[in-house]
Amino acid sequence: MRIDKRRLYHLDWYLILNGLILFGIGIMNLVSATSSFYSGSYNFIIKQLIAFVLGLILIIVVTHYDYRLIADNSKWFYLGGIFFVVLVLIIGMVAGGARRWISILGISFQPSEFMKPIMVMVLANMLYEKKRENIPLSLRDIVKPMVWTFIPFILIVKQPDLGTGVVIILTTLAIMWFVGLKKSTYAVLISFGLMAPFIAWNYLMKPYQKMRVLSFINIDADPAGFGYHAKQALIAVGSGKFLGKGFMAGTQHKLQFIPEHHTDFIFTVFGEEWGFVGSVVLFSLFISFIHRCLKVALDAHDELGAIMAFGIASIIYFQFTINVLMAIHLVPVVGIPLPLISYGGSSLVSTLISIGLLLNISMRRYMF
Amino acid sequence: MKEETPTSKFKWCNLILIITMTVLLIRLWDLQIMRGSEMRRLSEQNRIRIKKVIAPRGIMYDRSGRVLADTRPSFNVYITPEDIKDFSQTVDGLAKLVDTDRDDIIDKLKAASRMPPSFPVKIKSDVPMDEVARIEAHRVYIPGVSIQIEPKRNYPYGEMLAHALGYVSEINDEELKMKEYKDYSPGDYIGKYGLEKNYENYLRGIDGEKRVEVDARGREVRTLDIIEPTAGNSLYLNIDMDLQMTVEKTMENKKGGCVALDTKTGGVLVLASRPAFDPNKFASGITKEDWQKIITDKSHPLQNRVTQGRYPPGSTFKIALALKALELGVINERTTFLCRGGFPFGNRVFKCWKKGGHGNIAVHRAIVESCDVFFYNVGLKLGIDRIHDIADSIGLGKLTGIDLPGEKQGLIPSTAWKKKTYGQPWYEGETVSVSIGQGAVWLTPIQLSELSAFVANGGTTYKPQLVNRVVSPVGKVIKVFEPVINSSVKLKKENLKLVQDGMRGVVNEPGGTAYGSRLQTVAMSGKTGTAQAASSEKGSHLADHAWFIAYAPSEEPSIAMAALVEHGGHGSSAAAPIAKAITEGLFRTKIEVKEAKAHENR
């Protein structure tokens, strides 16, 4: 069971390097973002690096097995994922009003993060034959994928972790679009899409989530201080000006004006300290990374690999876009980490596993 | 297979990536380039607060440089409304940590509601160390609360000299609206009483300012720059704290007032009023209970009896009568009247204090033994309006102009006064009472000390002055208060000598009313007085007020005094010993310099 030298040669070094640069920037930024905490940066950085090493080991494990084999067993991963998501609702740890973490043998993690790549594998496995035959999906064809998506979605939103739920739904829709849809299916999905906000508002959203939406519409209305924090985030990014305040010199996050500035609002730290120039570089690195993911999909040996790679590209794209748009007040506040940049072991490991899948697909692209 | 896959989906993807990048760049351009400066300014405004650095008030010293009032550091608790996240969490949390009611905190916040929300509102002053520690330990849970170390007024002698020094307290709402306090803000301390009030403009320093960086909870992270405050100017008082302590000790548990003036300048050497209050209580934010206790106290500890207490002068008034009668030639050295212990006038008999009477008596013995009948006759011969004139020319009944707020005028009646006040003519019988300082004569101890000084100086009185000079914090003399003449009357030497000898005899001749208070080392001159006190509400008879006015040494007077003991009985037994103690103390300290140490108040 050795990885053959030829496959090592076919490793996507562009993707790896791009990812490493983003992670490097993330660590550097995290040093500044956590420096104002009472316990200091050290513990945060160590934990993040341990998660990184764990992620690297998992990349090796993931690339070792053929992605087709992994996809064949995806429903077991799915059932395992659902098991942990349900477990969270029962014995999860409460932090910040939400039950998102589970602790096993002293290691706490967030099962919902791992549902993202699992969903991609399950859906790819479910739909690759349709894709190969180039048949657009009818309404009947999408019932199964939608049901499989909604089960974890509802469980995750109940935690509540609306951000991850939204990413999972959007990724499913993107994968179905990628496979191809009939016109009638488009029509139904779009009409559901138009109704979704209404349903969400009346049946799904919790009061604090509604307040976030209200404060997004009118930042000065400030229900429960959400508008205040959104405004402070904007001020942080804006005050970076062209060149930024400089590494470790951001005052908005250091003086605690922004909550979650090391996780969901991490971009405000970067924008404040590195300004317009730094932000353009960071965005370019993300766009380039996502573009490279799409290239893996384009070059994949088969449709299964293409759908998996595309799904992973979608996850990273949605997380990046929504996270940054939220920080600069173009979408309502929702808890989504910035891949490779935000502090958080589960998110990092989940992202690295996804990258492992991408490498798996790309190194087997010439295989027959 | 792969070749046939439509790549149009990837073209869509690329388009979406380009659109995403464009949207992000436009937004960032708008935020960081177009509005960058505004955002930078907002972020600076967020973190930088301008805080007041309170200037220490000027120090007050006695004549030999002992500290009477200074400042010490104290811990004050503030709430900055802007930094409160959850109102009840902060307010209830603080109320639990410190010994303060929730309602008090809310009242304080309401009082400052017209200030900007970034203005810190003082909630409690001078909190003890254990409360400071508790607040520091719980600061994370009570955002908006901060502790400042600020100078606090401190009076090391406590109750001593309290009425002269006065006290400082937080400015209140009404005062804030007054024009004279227009550059004050809520929480500032102002002099409210005594010298603190009178010399507010000198004592108050110029507050400094510091720019500090604060975090989102309003905690100071670091100081960026500071404009140092300028301390207030110091006052050097004429007060002699040794004498003051002697007097305070003599008057302990008594009610009354005592003042001693430098006859040559009007400088106030001693000013004591009892019962007193502790000005330190006001400086650290007096509690409601303490304030209630002070203002409802029937003995009126806040009243300065020396300048605000009005009493009939009793026999001390005879000095003024004797002088005037001699000057006008109504009587001379040898004029005698017969005292049989009573003086029939109209349909009643005015008594002399000595039941058996003094027999035939002339002016000298009449002063020494304080014969009432002699002065009934003199008073009637003078008439009320001439009595009024002499008193007026000495300055009795008028404000002396002492540098304390709220001095009260006295009253010397005249026919014009009675007509104006009651619309009735003056009756001769009333003149008889006034002749011995009873009836409608009301004088304050400070005015009577001027009478004593008048005799001692041979017709000149000076304005009583507590403060000698104002000195800047770097030691530069800013203002010296030169003696101001209040009244100057030319007197015939022989008449003056007669009265002076009479006053000397009061203390030094056997039979003198204050013979018991004579001194071996130095000759003191004086005059006792015993004035009927107004009956209490219950109608029970209260003991008389005891007076003693004096100056010393008799040959070359340098100090003039007046002492009053409310309901003390006879002037000779109750008031004269106070003057004796002063004189003794003053002329002993000249020989042996005594180190009196102020007992630390806190």
Interface residues (C-beta under 8 A of the other chain):
Chain A: R132 N134 W177 F178 G225 Q232 L234 I235 A236 V237 G238 S239 G240 K241 F242 T251 Q252 K254 L255 Q256 F257 G271 E272 G275 F276 S279 V280 F283 S284 I287 I290 H291 L294 A297 L298 H301 D302 E303 A306 A313 Y317 T321 V324 L325 I328 L330
Chain B: M1 K2 E4 T5 T7 K9 F10 C13 N14 L17 T20 M21 V23 L24 L25 R27 L28 W29 L31 Q32 I33 R35 G36 S37 E38 M39 R40 L42 S43 E44 N46 R47 K85 E213 V214 D215 A216 R217 V221
